[in-house]
């Protein structure tokens, strides 16, 4: 069964760091576009960062310079390294396999001021 599993969320103080993990299964994960999205309470989904299928990285404007998306194909894992966290980064974070249209269950990030 093809699936994505996120982990690494939690509570952190402003200025702190977290690293989220997205472990994928099934063929194609290592070459598919993989994206991280987030949804804050009462807000729509926002693209945070992604690898395109061509290996290009893209970032949302609100996280540029603070977040990094990393890939370890040997572990079938895509990471989201989040530094200099702000209270406005508080949201549920989701991993998405762009080509297969698959979403993980999400992991919650809370940044306290």
Order of alpha helices (4+ residues) and beta strands (2+ residues): beta-beta-beta-beta-beta-beta-beta-beta-beta-beta-beta
